[in-house]
């Protein structure tokens, strides 16, 4: 599986937007913030998958 990096995600988000990126430089910064948010959410989701849930007494999941 290909590792999702911020650079790859920004490239995917801005693909086919070269003209718009030239006109609106802030668009790249916005795409970078969106990518950062997505990667943070994915990391948090992954962390929660491997956390002990005290409410239900689940054991740690190993994937």
C-alpha positions as a printed NumPy array, in Angstrom:
array([[  0.   ,   0.   ,   0.   ],
       [  1.267,   3.479,  -0.849],
       [  1.966,   5.63 ,   2.201],
       [ -0.192,   8.736,   2.216],
       [  1.987,  11.772,   2.863],
       [  1.006,  15.401,   3.08 ],
       [  2.806,  16.122,  -0.205],
       [  0.92 ,  13.353,  -2.02 ],
       [ -2.377,  14.455,  -0.56 ],
       [ -1.797,  18.108,  -1.526],
       [ -0.86 ,  16.969,  -5.034],
       [ -4.096,  14.993,  -5.26 ],
       [ -6.158,  17.885,  -3.935],
       [ -4.618,  20.394,  -6.357],
       [ -4.374,  18.177,  -9.433],
       [ -5.807,  19.918, -12.495],
       [ -5.822,  23.294, -10.719],
       [ -2.612,  24.841, -12.088],
       [ -4.373,  27.867, -13.517],
       [ -6.414,  28.421, -10.38 ],
       [ -3.302,  28.054,  -8.21 ],
       [ -1.622,  30.795, -10.231],
       [ -4.633,  33.067,  -9.83 ],
       [ -5.227,  32.284,  -6.157],
       [ -1.969,  31.448,  -4.326],
       [ -3.904,  31.01 ,  -1.083],
       [ -5.526,  27.938,  -2.632],
       [ -2.322,  25.91 ,  -2.116],
       [ -2.148,  26.95 ,   1.541],
       [ -5.787,  25.923,   1.933],
       [ -5.06 ,  22.535,   0.323],
       [ -2.119,  22.082,   2.705],
       [ -4.357,  22.794,   5.716],
       [ -6.99 ,  20.383,   4.408],
       [ -4.33 ,  17.688,   3.897],
       [ -2.973,  18.268,   7.404],
       [ -6.478,  17.948,   8.851],
       [ -7.157,  14.736,   6.923],
       [ -3.868,  13.171,   8.007],
       [ -4.474,  14.192,  11.636],
       [ -7.937,  12.631,  11.549],
       [ -6.531,   9.425,  10.055],
       [ -3.814,   9.283,  12.722],
       [ -6.393,   9.821,  15.489],
       [ -8.612,   7.106,  14.018],
       [ -5.661,   4.715,  13.906],
       [ -4.719,   5.593,  17.493],
       [ -8.269,   4.917,  18.688],
       [ -8.28 ,   1.519,  17.018],
       [ -5.403,   0.5  ,  19.271],
       [ -6.647,   2.044,  22.517],
       [ -8.146,   0.218,  25.446],
       [-11.776,   1.212,  25.922],
       [-12.474,   1.384,  29.65 ],
       [-16.248,   1.638,  29.17 ],
       [-16.509,  -1.803,  27.622],
       [-13.423,  -3.462,  29.065],
       [-12.037,  -4.28 ,  25.623],
       [ -8.507,  -5.464,  25.339],
       [ -6.051,  -3.631,  23.14 ],
       [ -6.496,  -4.538,  19.499],
       [ -3.396,  -5.531,  17.592],
       [ -4.69 ,  -4.736,  14.127]])
